Amino acid sequence: MPGSLDDHIGGFLGHLGSERRYSAHTLRAYASDLGQFREFWAMHSGDPATPPQAIDHLTLRLYLGELSEKGVQKRSVARKLAALRSFFRFLVRKKILGASPAANIVSPKVPKKLPSFLDEPAVERMMRLPDLTTPAGVRDRAILELLYGTGIRLGELIGLTASHLDLKGGTIKVRGKGSKDRIVPVGKRASEALSRYLGARRGATTRGPVFVNASGGELNRRGVYRIVKKYISGVSDIEKKSPHVLRHTFATHLLNHGADLRAVKELLGHESLTTTQLYTHVTVDKLKRIYNQAHPRA
């Protein structure tokens, strides 16, 4: 099938959005990574209209080498290669290519990075920081309690409407990656914080977003990020201070208190148990510290 690399990238992104139901955030990341390769290909081939059939594994090796020379971190290189692999697999399925030029290219080895998380005393201190005499403080407390109490993602929090909440039943419905819905239990403290916020908020509807900004408009990703960063900064000096830290904290504390790994996987909405197992490294490290401190022959 004829067509430039631009044409096929557009078709691939459309496929991810309409059929795979990827989030807008993920689509932007794919578009950025593939766009960077498209620029390289235009310079390398000398003609932006050169079709992808001319791309071979040597082209990709040259591209990855250029990224390394520019000082791009291994983790970013691995992500860009993963985007290209997915793109070329799509072209093979569509019979645009006979084989993927990325099939036999090895990803750079990326050291496993343990997730950042807060300890339990830090969480308790953080929850006391919002000023509950102000509407913003009531809202912020509800956001913190919900992120820590359920482990939901930032995008899942933003997508919540009142119709997704069943506070009497102690659950919420969230739409995760790939537009897959799941039911998540909500603890007593998060339920109380949400009830207080919804009771104080004017003009709440079942269709509109649960969390809004000071003007009553939808609270976006950047707004939630700023809120969470502010309160984590008040109790911890960890490098990362994103909403995802509270998701990591949720999972780590559950496992530290004996939760089953498969149950945590379902709560987090992970596709693979391998992803959830990352948190066991954190708990094993804690066990090692306890052992070394307590055992006479450690």
PyMOL commands that set and color helices and strands:
alter all, ss='L'
color gray80, all
select helices_A, chain A and resi 5-18+24-45+52-54+57-69+74-93+120-127+135-150+154-158+162-164+177-179+188-200+221-233+243-256+261-268+273-294
alter helices_A, ss='H'
color red, helices_A
select strands_A, chain A and resi 165-166+171-175+181-185
alter strands_A, ss='S'
color yellow, strands_A
deselect
rebuild
show_as cartoon
